[in-house]
Amino acid sequence: MIIDALKSQNLRHSNLSQTAIDALDATWRTEFASDARPLIGSVTGNQLSRFLKDKQIASGGVITEILVIDAKGLSAGESEVSSDYWQGDELKWQKTYLAGSPVLFVDAAEKDESTQMLQSQASLTISDPQTGKPLGAITIGINLDAL
């Protein structure tokens, strides 16, 4: 499911310019503070996001979030709504997708201000199993207090 979703979104986004990406990210940020959320809903309501949410719930509180990020750094699926759509300016995408395959990046543990949980993010390049070419990345937020 993750591979298929990334291939599909990468195809749809193949011609997006950075200007268009920035505009989508600005729309997402505006929607994040609003009740009207068509762009956010198109991601969080998709089949991939529902699958990721089920995996998060099944973790019993160990997983705090799961994000799948496409080749442009845009969210393809999210188990929780993130504050921005474009992850391309963040280490979780830069140190995985841009670095090639296979790459694992574990970010430093931090205390989340809103939940007061000690958590870290583990990110991994997702590659096409047939070609080995990177398709995107996945980031999993881990509640270190639950381990």
KEKE-3310 file (N, C-alpha, C; in steps of 0.2 Angstrom, whole numbers, plus 5000, padded with zeros to 4 digits):
npx = (5004:5010:5020:5013:5005:5015:5021:5010:5007:5019:5019:5008:5013:5024:5028:5027:5032:5044:5038:5025:5024:5027:5016:5006:5009:5008:4994:4990:4995:4987:4974:4976:4974:4961:4943:4939:4945:4950:4962:4970:4961:4961:4972:4973:4962:4963:4966:4979:4982:4972:4976:4989:4985:4978:4989:4996:4987:4987:4999:4998:5001:5014:5019:5018:5015:5014:5021:5021:5031:5032:5042:5044:5044:5032:5018:5011:5003:4996:4996:4992:4987:4999:5007:5012:5013:5023:5037:5050:5060:5065:5075:5071:5067:5077:5088:5085:5077:5084:5097:5097:5096:5098:5093:5093:5087:5088:5081:5086:5081:5067:5057:5040:5031:5017:5012:5020:5028:5042:5050:5055:5060:5060:5066:5065:5071:5061:5060:5058:5054:5057:5066:5075:5076:5074:5058:5052:5050:5047:5042:5042:5035:5041:5036:5046:5044:5035:5042)
npy = (4994:5006:5008:5009:5020:5030:5029:5033:5046:5053:5053:5061:5073:5076:5087:5098:5114:5122:5134:5131:5121:5128:5136:5126:5121:5133:5134:5123:5126:5137:5130:5122:5129:5131:5127:5123:5112:5106:5102:5096:5086:5079:5072:5066:5059:5049:5032:5027:5035:5031:5017:5019:5026:5015:5007:5015:5015:5002:5000:5003:5015:5017:5021:5038:5045:5043:5046:5047:5052:5060:5060:5074:5079:5081:5077:5061:5052:5052:5048:5056:5073:5084:5100:5105:5103:5102:5093:5093:5102:5097:5087:5074:5070:5075:5068:5055:5052:5060:5056:5043:5026:5011:5020:5025:5036:5042:5054:5066:5063:5072:5082:5083:5097:5099:5086:5082:5071:5061:5059:5052:5053:5041:5039:5032:5028:5025:5013:5008:4992:4984:4992:4998:5012:5027:5031:5039:5043:5037:5042:5038:5042:5040:5036:5037:5036:5026:5014)
npz = (5000:5004:4995:4983:4985:4986:4973:4965:4970:4968:4954:4952:4957:4950:4942:4950:4955:4966:4970:4968:4978:4990:4990:4992:5004:5012:5011:5018:5031:5034:5034:5044:5056:5055:5053:5041:5030:5017:5009:5019:5023:5012:5012:5026:5025:5016:5010:5013:5025:5034:5035:5041:5053:5059:5062:5071:5082:5085:5091:5104:5111:5109:5097:5091:5080:5062:5047:5029:5016:5001:4985:4983:4995:5001:5011:5010:5017:5033:5051:5061:5061:5054:5057:5045:5027:5019:5021:5016:5020:5031:5042:5043:5030:5022:5026:5023:5011:5002:5004:4998:4996:5006:5020:5037:5048:5064:5075:5087:5104:5111:5122:5121:5120:5121:5124:5134:5133:5131:5116:5100:5083:5070:5055:5038:5022:5008:4996:4979:4977:4965:4957:4966:4967:4977:4983:4992:5009:5026:5042:5059:5074:5091:5107:5119:5133:5134:5131)
capx = (5000:5014:5024:5008:5003:5020:5021:5004:5008:5025:5017:5004:5017:5031:5029:5026:5038:5045:5033:5018:5025:5026:5009:5002:5011:5004:4987:4990:4996:4981:4969:4978:4971:4954:4939:4938:4952:4950:4968:4972:4956:4962:4978:4972:4956:4965:4967:4985:4982:4968:4981:4994:4982:4977:4995:4998:4983:4989:5005:4996:5004:5022:5019:5014:5013:5017:5021:5024:5033:5034:5048:5045:5044:5025:5015:5007:4999:4998:4991:4990:4988:5005:5006:5014:5012:5030:5042:5056:5064:5066:5080:5068:5066:5083:5093:5083:5076:5089:5103:5097:5093:5093:5095:5089:5089:5085:5082:5087:5075:5064:5051:5035:5028:5010:5010:5025:5031:5049:5049:5060:5057:5065:5064:5068:5070:5056:5063:5055:5057:5060:5072:5079:5076:5070:5052:5050:5052:5043:5044:5038:5036:5041:5035:5051:5042:5031:5046)
capy = (5000:5012:5009:5011:5027:5034:5030:5037:5053:5055:5054:5067:5079:5076:5093:5103:5118:5124:5139:5127:5117:5133:5138:5121:5121:5139:5132:5118:5129:5141:5126:5119:5134:5133:5122:5121:5108:5102:5099:5092:5081:5075:5068:5062:5055:5044:5025:5026:5038:5026:5012:5022:5027:5009:5004:5018:5013:4995:5000:5004:5021:5017:5026:5044:5047:5040:5051:5045:5058:5058:5062:5081:5081:5082:5071:5057:5049:5054:5045:5062:5079:5088:5107:5108:5099:5101:5090:5093:5106:5094:5082:5067:5069:5076:5063:5049:5052:5064:5052:5037:5020:5011:5025:5026:5042:5043:5061:5066:5063:5078:5082:5086:5102:5098:5080:5081:5064:5060:5055:5053:5050:5036:5039:5027:5029:5019:5012:5004:4985:4982:4996:5001:5019:5030:5034:5044:5041:5036:5044:5035:5045:5035:5038:5034:5034:5019:5008)
capz = (5000:5005:4988:4978:4986:4984:4966:4963:4972:4964:4947:4952:4959:4946:4939:4954:4956:4973:4971:4969:4984:4995:4990:4995:5011:5015:5011:5023:5037:5035:5035:5051:5061:5053:5053:5034:5029:5011:5008:5025:5023:5006:5014:5032:5024:5011:5012:5017:5031:5038:5037:5046:5059:5062:5064:5077:5087:5087:5095:5111:5113:5108:5091:5092:5073:5056:5041:5023:5013:4994:4982:4983:5002:5003:5015:5006:5022:5040:5056:5065:5057:5055:5056:5039:5022:5016:5025:5012:5023:5038:5042:5042:5023:5019:5028:5021:5004:4998:5005:4994:4999:5012:5025:5043:5052:5071:5077:5095:5108:5114:5126:5117:5125:5122:5128:5140:5132:5128:5110:5095:5077:5066:5048:5033:5015:5005:4989:4974:4978:4959:4955:4971:4967:4982:4981:4998:5016:5032:5049:5064:5081:5096:5114:5123:5139:5133:5130)
cpx = (5004:5018:5019:5006:5008:5021:5016:5005:5014:5023:5013:5008:5023:5033:5028:5033:5039:5040:5026:5018:5024:5019:5004:5003:5008:4997:4986:4990:4990:4975:4970:4975:4964:4950:4938:4945:4952:4956:4970:4967:4958:4968:4976:4966:4957:4966:4974:4985:4978:4973:4986:4991:4980:4983:4997:4993:4985:4995:5004:5000:5011:5023:5015:5012:5017:5016:5024:5025:5035:5041:5049:5045:5037:5022:5010:5001:5001:4993:4989:4991:4994:5003:5008:5013:5019:5035:5049:5061:5067:5071:5077:5067:5073:5089:5091:5082:5081:5096:5103:5094:5098:5096:5090:5092:5085:5087:5083:5080:5073:5058:5046:5031:5021:5008:5014:5028:5038:5048:5055:5057:5063:5062:5069:5067:5066:5058:5058:5058:5060:5066:5077:5079:5071:5064:5049:5053:5046:5046:5039:5040:5036:5040:5040:5049:5038:5035:5048)
cpy = (5006:5014:5012:5018:5032:5035:5034:5045:5056:5057:5060:5073:5080:5083:5099:5107:5120:5130:5136:5124:5122:5135:5133:5121:5127:5137:5128:5121:5134:5136:5123:5123:5135:5126:5119:5118:5104:5099:5094:5086:5076:5070:5063:5058:5049:5037:5024:5029:5034:5020:5014:5023:5020:5006:5008:5016:5006:4995:5001:5010:5022:5022:5032:5047:5043:5044:5047:5051:5056:5061:5070:5084:5082:5076:5068:5053:5051:5051:5051:5068:5083:5095:5110:5102:5097:5099:5091:5098:5104:5088:5075:5065:5070:5071:5056:5049:5055:5060:5045:5032:5014:5016:5025:5032:5042:5050:5060:5066:5070:5077:5086:5091:5101:5092:5078:5074:5065:5056:5057:5051:5046:5037:5035:5029:5023:5019:5007:4997:4982:4985:4998:5008:5022:5033:5039:5042:5040:5038:5041:5039:5040:5038:5034:5032:5028:5013:5005)
cpz = (5000:4998:4983:4979:4985:4977:4963:4964:4968:4957:4947:4953:4955:4944:4943:4955:4963:4974:4972:4976:4990:4996:4993:5003:5015:5016:5017:5030:5039:5037:5042:5057:5059:5053:5046:5032:5023:5009:5013:5024:5017:5008:5020:5031:5019:5014:5016:5024:5036:5040:5042:5053:5063:5065:5071:5083:5089:5091:5102:5114:5112:5102:5092:5085:5068:5050:5035:5019:5006:4992:4982:4990:5005:5007:5010:5011:5029:5045:5060:5060:5059:5054:5049:5034:5019:5021:5022:5015:5030:5037:5041:5035:5020:5020:5026:5013:5000:4998:5001:4998:5001:5017:5030:5046:5059:5074:5085:5098:5111:5118:5122:5122:5126:5126:5134:5139:5129:5122:5105:5089:5073:5059:5043:5026:5013:4998:4985:4975:4971:4956:4960:4972:4973:4979:4986:5004:5021:5038:5054:5071:5086:5103:5118:5130:5140:5132:5136)
residu = (MET:ILE:ILE:ASP:ALA:LEU:LYS:SER:GLN:ASN:LEU:ARG:HIS:SER:ASN:LEU:SER:GLN:THR:ALA:ILE:ASP:ALA:LEU:ASP:ALA:THR:TRP:ARG:THR:GLU:PHE:ALA:SER:ASP:ALA:ARG:PRO:LEU:ILE:GLY:SER:VAL:THR:GLY:ASN:GLN:LEU:SER:ARG:PHE:LEU:LYS:ASP:LYS:GLN:ILE:ALA:SER:GLY:GLY:VAL:ILE:THR:GLU:ILE:LEU:VAL:ILE:ASP:ALA:LYS:GLY:LEU:SER:ALA:GLY:GLU:SER:GLU:VAL:SER:SER:ASP:TYR:TRP:GLN:GLY:ASP:GLU:LEU:LYS:TRP:GLN:LYS:THR:TYR:LEU:ALA:GLY:SER:PRO:VAL:LEU:PHE:VAL:ASP:ALA:ALA:GLU:LYS:ASP:GLU:SER:THR:GLN:MET:LEU:GLN:SER:GLN:ALA:SER:LEU:THR:ILE:SER:ASP:PRO:GLN:THR:GLY:LYS:PRO:LEU:GLY:ALA:ILE:THR:ILE:GLY:ILE:ASN:LEU:ASP:ALA:LEU)
# end
